[in-house]
């Protein structure tokens, strides 16, 4: 994180909290990157036009040569799963 957010001071508790928050927020991107690497496909970057769940599905299953259409039923299911999982951790 220090390469991207160089203003962070590790001695400051608010900066450490911000760094932890940013790292947790990057977990879906890291999970998608690990999956795409494991199956030998190129990594797909997140797009700002999608919601959290739609972005996760797009990063997991899209390919560079084809436009990926996110199924709204799948996106809603992923969103519900993430909310339930995060709420009970």
Secondary structure, DSSP 8 states (H G I E B T S, - for coil): -TTT-TT--TTSHHHHHHHHHHHHHTHHHHHHHHHHHHTT-------TTS-HHHHHHHHHH-BTTB-----HHHHHHHHHHHHHHHHT-
